[in-house]
Amino acid sequence: KDLVLEALADLLVSARAPLAELNLAQNSIQDAGMKKVVDAMAPAGATKLRELDVSGNRLRDGNVLSKLLFQGGERLTSLNLHGNELGDLAIVVLAAGISFAPTLRKLDLSRNRFGDEGMEALASAIGGQCDARADVAAPFEGVAASASSDDEVSRWLEDLAGGARGR
């Protein structure tokens, strides 16, 4: 598995045209593998990446994900983290990285392991994004552009969590 990830990292670094979409779903790459991918994307122009699917990879480390948003989040529109093992601390750190992803419209965190603390951090981060982009259409899928009120963001997050618990 490490050889495959190293080959992928080398490919990302040497790619002549930076990737716009990357799907690594259901590969059990875990945090160490994700770190290799994120580190490889930095010099390869991660800022071109619009969609990333790393669902079902047993990810736990919010620092790696926040680093991804920090170094390449300005064009990222979709991040799928469905079915990982992200707890409250990981979500708090991820929420801090959301401010580096002003174009993020779709964020799937269903089937993870966070609770109230993670939800509060997300609500704050998403609410900040909505406030900062009140003139932009649909800052997050499922949240209206004018959804700067805490109630609307809270309802959206509760729907997200309800879907995660119901699966």
C-alpha positions as CSV (number, residue, x, y, z in Angstrom):
1,K,0.0,0.0,0.0
2,D,2.8,2.4,0.8
3,L,4.4,1.8,-2.6
4,V,1.1,2.6,-4.3
5,L,0.8,5.9,-2.3
6,E,4.4,6.8,-3.1
7,A,3.8,6.2,-6.8
8,L,0.6,8.3,-6.6
9,A,2.5,11.1,-4.8
10,D,5.2,11.0,-7.5
11,L,2.5,11.2,-10.2
12,L,0.9,14.2,-8.5
13,V,4.3,16.0,-8.3
14,S,5.2,15.2,-12.0
15,A,1.8,15.8,-13.5
16,R,2.0,18.3,-16.4
17,A,-1.6,19.4,-16.0
18,P,-2.7,19.7,-12.3
19,L,-5.7,17.6,-11.4
20,A,-9.1,19.2,-11.1
21,E,-10.7,16.1,-9.5
22,L,-9.3,13.3,-7.4
23,N,-11.3,10.3,-6.2
24,L,-9.5,8.2,-3.6
25,A,-12.6,6.8,-2.0
26,Q,-12.7,3.4,-0.2
27,N,-8.9,2.8,-0.3
28,S,-8.2,2.6,3.5
29,I,-5.3,5.1,3.0
30,Q,-5.7,6.3,6.6
31,D,-3.9,9.4,7.9
32,A,-0.3,8.5,6.9
33,G,-1.4,8.0,3.4
34,M,-3.5,11.1,3.3
35,K,-0.5,13.1,4.6
36,K,1.6,11.8,1.6
37,V,-1.1,12.8,-0.8
38,V,-1.5,16.3,0.7
39,D,2.3,16.8,0.8
40,A,2.6,15.7,-2.8
41,M,-0.1,18.0,-4.0
42,A,1.5,21.2,-2.7
43,P,4.2,21.6,-5.3
44,A,2.0,20.1,-8.0
45,G,-0.5,22.9,-7.9
46,A,-3.2,21.7,-5.5
47,T,-4.8,25.1,-6.0
48,K,-6.3,23.7,-9.3
49,L,-8.1,20.9,-7.4
50,R,-11.9,21.5,-7.4
51,E,-13.2,18.1,-6.1
52,L,-11.7,15.6,-3.7
53,D,-13.3,12.4,-2.5
54,V,-11.6,10.7,0.3
55,S,-14.6,8.9,1.7
56,G,-14.3,5.6,3.5
57,N,-10.5,5.9,4.2
58,R,-10.6,5.7,8.0
59,L,-9.2,9.2,8.3
60,R,-9.0,10.6,11.9
61,D,-6.5,13.5,11.7
62,G,-8.1,16.9,11.2
63,N,-4.6,18.6,10.9
64,V,-3.9,16.8,7.5
65,L,-7.3,17.9,6.2
66,S,-6.9,21.5,7.4
67,K,-3.5,21.6,5.7
68,L,-5.2,20.5,2.5
69,L,-7.7,23.4,2.8
70,F,-4.9,25.8,3.7
71,Q,-2.6,25.0,0.8
72,G,-5.2,24.3,-1.9
73,G,-8.6,25.4,-0.7
74,E,-9.1,28.5,-2.7
75,R,-10.6,26.5,-5.6
76,L,-11.9,23.5,-3.9
77,T,-15.7,23.3,-4.4
78,S,-16.4,19.8,-3.1
79,L,-14.9,17.7,-0.3
80,N,-16.3,14.3,0.5
81,L,-15.2,12.9,3.9
82,H,-18.1,10.5,4.2
83,G,-17.5,7.3,6.2
84,N,-14.3,8.2,8.0
85,E,-13.5,8.3,11.7
86,L,-13.4,12.0,12.3
87,G,-14.1,12.9,15.9
88,D,-14.7,16.3,17.6
89,L,-11.1,17.4,17.7
90,A,-10.6,16.6,14.0
91,I,-13.7,18.5,13.1
92,V,-12.7,21.5,15.2
93,V,-9.4,21.6,13.3
94,L,-11.1,21.0,9.9
95,A,-13.5,23.9,10.7
96,A,-10.5,26.2,11.2
97,G,-9.4,25.3,7.7
98,I,-12.7,26.1,6.1
99,S,-11.8,29.8,6.1
100,F,-9.1,28.9,3.5
101,A,-11.7,27.4,1.2
102,P,-13.9,30.3,0.1
103,T,-15.3,28.4,-2.9
104,L,-16.3,25.2,-1.0
105,R,-19.9,24.5,-1.8
106,K,-20.3,20.8,-0.9
107,L,-18.9,19.2,2.3
108,D,-20.0,15.6,3.2
109,L,-19.2,14.6,6.7
110,S,-21.8,12.0,7.1
111,R,-21.0,8.7,8.9
112,N,-18.2,10.2,11.1
113,R,-17.8,10.2,14.8
114,F,-18.1,13.8,15.9
115,G,-20.7,15.2,18.3
116,D,-21.8,18.5,19.8
117,E,-18.3,20.1,20.0
118,G,-17.6,19.3,16.3
119,M,-21.1,20.6,15.3
120,E,-20.5,23.9,17.2
121,A,-17.2,24.4,15.4
122,L,-18.7,23.7,12.0
123,A,-21.6,26.0,12.7
124,S,-19.3,28.8,13.6
125,A,-17.1,28.2,10.5
126,I,-20.0,27.8,8.1
127,G,-21.8,30.8,9.6
128,G,-18.6,32.9,9.1
129,Q,-18.4,31.7,5.5
130,C,-22.1,32.7,4.9
131,D,-21.6,36.1,6.5
132,A,-18.4,36.7,4.4
133,R,-20.2,35.7,1.2
134,A,-23.7,37.1,1.6
135,D,-23.7,38.3,-2.0
136,V,-22.6,34.9,-3.4
137,A,-25.1,32.2,-4.4
138,A,-25.3,29.1,-2.2
139,P,-22.2,29.2,-0.1
140,F,-22.8,25.5,0.9
141,E,-25.1,23.0,-0.8
142,G,-28.2,23.0,1.2
143,V,-27.7,26.4,2.8
144,A,-29.2,29.5,1.2
145,A,-26.8,32.4,0.4
146,S,-28.6,34.5,3.0
147,A,-28.2,31.9,5.6
148,S,-26.2,34.0,7.9
149,S,-28.4,33.3,10.9
150,D,-27.3,30.8,13.5
151,D,-30.7,29.1,13.3
152,E,-30.4,28.3,9.6
153,V,-26.9,27.0,9.9
154,S,-27.8,24.9,12.9
155,R,-30.7,23.4,11.1
156,W,-28.5,22.5,8.1
157,L,-25.9,20.9,10.4
158,E,-28.6,19.0,12.3
159,D,-29.9,17.6,9.0
160,L,-26.3,16.6,8.1
161,A,-25.8,14.9,11.4
162,G,-29.3,13.2,11.2
163,G,-28.4,11.8,7.9
164,A,-25.1,10.4,9.3
165,R,-26.9,8.8,12.3
166,G,-29.7,7.4,10.1
167,R,-27.3,5.4,7.8
